[in-house]
Amino acid sequence: MRIRPISPQRLVAELAERLAGTDPAGRPRVAVDGAPAAGPDELAAALVDPLRALGRPALHVRAADFLRPASLRLEHGRNNPDAYYESWVDEPGLRREVLDPAGPGGTGRVLPSLWDARADRASRVPYVELPPGGVLLVSGALLLGGSLPFDLTVHLVLSPAALARRTDAALRWTLPAFARYADEVAPASFADVVVRADDPRHPALVESPPPY
């Protein structure tokens, strides 16, 4: 394993080039996974314009816009890390409205947002068309290791100390969920792209050694 330091700008450029090089006939479904403190939403958003400049339409969807209603999400309390880990995201809705339509044989008709968690009601946004060759970027936390079908996965990993340091005080109750995710799923062991993000100004790519 080799750790290659990279600037944030170069990270975006290299990821965009890699995604632009995927099958132009398909709609690659890309997970940008990481704790909120690692900035997965920000990284996914930063990829949209470079991908378009490389000739690939891109759509960014946040898992935070596919949460379950508060009556279900918070039935075990507002600060329950196990519920956050297991059942906050409406995975069937994300698959039905986003991942399956963008997948093989899908229509490309994607719903960018299903639920407005602040208002606790349906988002009521219109569907959009992701054309063949378009890149779907789904960002959020705890996306890997379950039933969600992705064609390429990016995982932003933080050391436990960096995660604790950079997590907002109001979200520190989620830390046990991320410890459980690292232990049970170990996304850094299988994601297609692993980025060490302890210092957002100085990320580093984790690269596997070449096969012999």
Secondary structure as the mmCIF struct_conf table of DSSP 4:
data_model
#
loop_
_struct_conf.conf_type_id
_struct_conf.id
_struct_conf.beg_label_comp_id
_struct_conf.beg_label_asym_id
_struct_conf.beg_label_seq_id
_struct_conf.end_label_comp_id
_struct_conf.end_label_asym_id
_struct_conf.end_label_seq_id
STRN STRN1 ARG A 2 PRO A 5
HELX_RH_AL_P HELX_RH_AL_P1 PRO A 8 ALA A 20
TURN_TY1_P TURN_TY1_P1 GLY A 21 GLY A 21
BEND BEND1 THR A 22 THR A 22
TURN_TY1_P TURN_TY1_P2 PRO A 24 ALA A 25
BEND BEND2 GLY A 26 GLY A 26
STRN STRN2 ARG A 29 GLY A 34
HELX_RH_3T_P HELX_RH_3T_P1 PRO A 36 ALA A 38
HELX_RH_AL_P HELX_RH_AL_P2 PRO A 40 ALA A 53
TURN_TY1_P TURN_TY1_P3 LEU A 54 GLY A 55
STRN STRN3 ALA A 58 ARG A 62
HELX_RH_3T_P HELX_RH_3T_P2 ALA A 63 PHE A 66
STRN STRN4 LEU A 67 LEU A 67
HELX_LH_PP_P HELX_LH_PP_P1 ARG A 68 PRO A 69
HELX_RH_AL_P HELX_RH_AL_P3 ALA A 70 ARG A 73
TURN_TY1_P TURN_TY1_P4 LEU A 74 HIS A 76
TURN_TY1_P TURN_TY1_P5 ARG A 78 ASN A 79
HELX_RH_AL_P HELX_RH_AL_P4 PRO A 81 SER A 87
BEND BEND3 TRP A 88 TRP A 88
STRN STRN5 VAL A 89 VAL A 89
HELX_RH_AL_P HELX_RH_AL_P5 GLU A 91 LEU A 94
HELX_RH_PI_P HELX_RH_PI_P1 ARG A 95 LEU A 99
HELX_RH_AL_P HELX_RH_AL_P6 ASP A 100 ALA A 102
BEND BEND4 GLY A 103 GLY A 103
TURN_TY1_P TURN_TY1_P6 PRO A 104 GLY A 105
STRN STRN6 ARG A 109 VAL A 110
BEND BEND5 PRO A 112 PRO A 112
BEND BEND6 LEU A 114 LEU A 114
STRN STRN7 TRP A 115 ASP A 116
TURN_TY1_P TURN_TY1_P7 ALA A 117 ASP A 120
STRN STRN8 ARG A 121 ALA A 122
HELX_LH_PP_P HELX_LH_PP_P2 VAL A 125 TYR A 127
STRN STRN9 VAL A 128 GLU A 129
TURN_TY1_P TURN_TY1_P8 PRO A 132 GLY A 133
STRN STRN10 VAL A 135 GLY A 140
BEND BEND7 ALA A 141 LEU A 142
BEND BEND8 LEU A 144 SER A 147
BEND BEND9 ASP A 151 ASP A 151
STRN STRN11 LEU A 152 VAL A 157
HELX_RH_AL_P HELX_RH_AL_P7 PRO A 160 ARG A 166
BEND BEND10 THR A 167 THR A 167
HELX_RH_3T_P HELX_RH_3T_P3 ALA A 169 THR A 174
HELX_RH_AL_P HELX_RH_AL_P8 LEU A 175 GLU A 184
TURN_TY1_P TURN_TY1_P9 VAL A 185 VAL A 185
HELX_RH_3T_P HELX_RH_3T_P4 PRO A 187 SER A 189
TURN_TY1_P TURN_TY1_P10 PHE A 190 PHE A 190
BEND BEND11 ASP A 192 ASP A 192
STRN STRN12 VAL A 193 ARG A 196
BEND BEND12 ASP A 198 ASP A 199
TURN_TY1_P TURN_TY1_P11 PRO A 200 ARG A 201
BEND BEND13 HIS A 202 HIS A 202
STRN STRN13 ALA A 204 GLU A 207
HELX_LH_PP_P HELX_LH_PP_P3 SER A 208 PRO A 211
#
